[in-house]
Amino acid sequence: MKNILLSSVLGVSLAVSSCSMFQKNPTTYSEGQLGVAQEFRMGRVIQIREVEVDRPSKDSNSTIGTAAGAIIGGVIGAAVGLGGGDTQDVLGGAAGAAVGGAVGNKVGSATTKMLALELTVKGDAGDTFIVIQGRDQQFSPGERVKIIEPMDGTTLISKTNTF
């Protein structure tokens, strides 16, 4: 039983850790962007606000959380029922799987949210706009920034020490 529990926990840990959450930010580029010229212009940060971004429901973390919880709960529930006969083992496993699945779903759903920055920026041409992006860089109001506009139609704000 210890081997089943250990292998279940290890397998679920590997599955959950392999699901990375992509976050759009100005310091991470895709391979397709290597060597491709990107337009940029200059501006100033007007306002910064921390926001929470909901990940789309197609994100598999909630499903993985439910499955992981059900597996772990089922193994623990069956272990608690040990010695009471097959019926108690099965009932304990089923109850543990149900509770573990519900808890795992909540934990998985919680990981589908991420913190981001909402940056209000005024371009040098006088246009004002908002960009929501990852928190890999910290900004201050009035700070001079690059406004990067890659070919994919997104806009990113990046620190600059020039211009």
Number of C-alpha atoms within 10 A of each C-alpha: 11 10 8 11 17 12 12 15 17 11 12 18 13 10 14 15 9 9 12 8 13 10 14 17 18 19 12 10 10 6 7 7 12 8 7 9 9 11 11 15 13 18 21 21 22 18 16 18 10 14 14 12 15 13 16 9 11 9 15 15 25 20 17 22 26 24 20 26 27 26 24 24 26 26 26 22 25 24 19 15 18 16 10 10 9 12 12 17 21 17 15 23 24 19 18 24 26 19 19 25 24 18 18 26 22 15 17 23 21 15 16 18 14 16 14 19 21 18 23 19 26 21 18 12 9 9 9 14 12 17 15 21 22 22 17 15 13 10 19 12 13 13 14 23 23 21 23 17 15 15 12 8 6 10 20 20 29 19 15 12 7 7 7
